[in-house]
Amino acid sequence: MKYFSILTPVLTIALILSACGARAAQATPTISAVEIQSTAAVVAFTIVAETQAAIPTATPLPPTATITNTPIPTETFLPSPSPLTLTPASNGNSGGTDPCVNKVLPATLQGAPVKIRINNSTKAEISFSIYLNQTTPQSECGYRTYTIAPEQSLALNNLVEGCFTLWAWNPDPKEYFIVTNGTNCLDNSATWVFDISTRTIELKS
């Protein structure tokens, strides 16, 4: 349609020039009608070519972003704490590891009996361990474990004279604590009372 609209005025100009050329030929025949038509055609094609050159060319759209599947970072959880390991206090033996560390005390012990009472002064149910050190090669040694309810007491009447190390801890991770008394040597002269708090194990008598 654009070519048609452009050629219409060109052809009109060519016809006018042809008519003028015919009259001029009668007066002074210097330029033939064929030459005039050829000139008009050249002008017409030149206009068409310039019009085509003026039409803007299509600009390609920028490339779209390529979506990549990036994995969502995963949460890394911290490792659980290792199980509690109770290490009894040194009993003075030389030359190697204490053979009683992993030994459970037998139900019946040989020796003078002692009386021990353990008071749980906390508001948590605690785990409690008592360790009898081996003071001589022939003496009894090993440990026993118990559970003590909140604000309750534990009476121990089946132990014998010796040096004892006590531990108490709250196994609940939210309220965790662990305490010890160090080492106390006990005989059968009295009832020995230990009081457990969240900070320490204290010998009362």
Beta strands, then each sheet from edge to edge (+ up, - down):
strand 1: 113-120
strand 2: 126-132
strand 3: 142-148
strand 4: 153-160
strand 5: 162-170
strand 6: 177-180
strand 7: 184-186
strand 8: 191-196
strand 9: 201-203
sheet 1: 4+ 1- 8- 9+
sheet 2: 3+ 2- 5+ 6-
sheet 3: 3+ 2- 5+ 7-
end
